[in-house]
Amino acid sequence: MKYFSYIITTLFFLWIQIQSLLAQCSQCKAAAASKDEAGNLIIGESINMGVLYLLSMPFILVLFVGGIWWWKSRQLSKQQSF
């Protein structure tokens, strides 16, 4: 029963997050579908750098934490070998 309540709580919070991710602000909608000088519709050209920035942050964080973990384990193994 304990694990069942954890699963239900986790699913509830995931559902709330998905609902907020599906909602877009009007500024994002306008940036995703903008027009150039000739009046041609350009979809997503101005939003690409923002997406790449948001996508890169988790990878940089994982690399940073992984680098510290590797460095600490390397230092610990050197101390144990002496």
Secondary structure, 3 states (H helix, E strand, C coil): CHHHHHHHHHHHHHHHHHHHHHCCCHHHHHHHEEECCCCCEEECCCCHHHHHHHHHHHHHHHHHHHHHHHHHHHHHHHHHHC
